[in-house]
Amino acid sequence: MPEDLVRQASVFAKLIQRLLNGTVCDGLTIQAQVISPTRQLVGYGLSRETLETKPFRLGIGRGRPHGWLDISYRLALDDEGASLPNA
């Protein structure tokens, strides 16, 4: 498996985590998991056994949730195998 994909998926997961925790969540952890030798899955609540994301509550603090969100990203390197493609 390309080590660069693992590294870039981890960086992307941390970026999404910081974005969510800085806006609509508090203490959320986003994970990156291998789904094939050339693909990574990024999301909340992932485990190696199921590779399924889970919804998380929107809102800051311990008050009543304002809603729930379930996100997932499937990542692969570009055709040159160097970086994540720009969307």
C-alpha positions in Angstrom: 0.0 0.0 0.0 1.3 3.4 -0.8 2.6 4.9 2.4 1.9 8.4 1.0 -1.8 7.6 0.8 -1.9 6.5 4.5 -0.1 9.7 5.5 -2.2 12.0 3.4 -5.5 10.3 4.5 -4.4 10.8 8.1 -3.6 14.5 7.5 -7.0 14.9 5.7 -8.8 13.2 8.7 -7.1 15.6 11.1 -8.1 18.6 8.9 -11.8 17.5 8.8 -11.7 16.9 12.6 -10.3 20.4 13.3 -12.9 21.9 11.0 -15.8 20.1 12.7 -14.6 20.7 16.2 -14.0 24.3 15.5 -17.5 24.9 14.2 -20.3 22.5 14.9 -18.9 19.8 17.2 -16.9 19.3 20.4 -14.4 16.5 20.9 -15.1 14.6 17.7 -12.4 12.1 16.5 -12.2 11.4 12.7 -10.4 8.2 11.7 -8.8 7.0 8.5 -9.0 3.2 7.7 -7.6 1.1 4.9 -10.4 -0.2 2.6 -8.1 -1.6 -0.1 -4.4 -1.4 -1.0 -5.0 1.9 -3.0 -8.0 3.4 -1.0 -8.6 4.9 2.4 -11.9 5.6 4.1 -12.1 8.7 6.4 -15.0 9.3 8.8 -16.4 9.1 12.3 -16.9 5.8 14.2 -14.9 3.6 11.8 -13.6 0.3 12.8 -11.4 -2.2 10.9 -14.1 -4.8 11.3 -17.1 -3.0 9.7 -15.7 0.1 7.9 -19.0 1.8 8.5 -19.3 5.4 9.7 -21.6 6.4 12.5 -23.6 9.6 12.8 -22.4 12.2 15.3 -24.3 15.0 17.1 -24.1 18.6 16.0 -23.8 21.2 18.7 -21.2 22.5 21.2 -21.1 21.4 24.8 -23.4 18.9 26.5 -26.7 20.6 25.6 -29.3 19.0 23.4 -28.0 18.1 19.9 -29.0 20.4 17.1 -28.9 17.6 14.6 -26.9 14.6 13.5 -24.4 14.2 10.7 -22.8 11.1 9.1 -19.8 11.8 6.8 -17.4 9.6 4.9 -14.7 10.2 2.4 -13.1 7.6 0.1 -9.6 8.7 -0.8 -7.2 7.4 -3.5 -4.1 8.9 -5.0 -4.1 10.7 -8.3 -3.1 8.9 -11.5 0.6 9.6 -10.8 0.3 8.0 -7.4 1.6 11.2 -5.8 -1.2 13.1 -4.1 -4.9 13.2 -3.4 -6.7 14.7 -6.4 -8.0 18.2 -6.1 -11.8 18.3 -6.1 
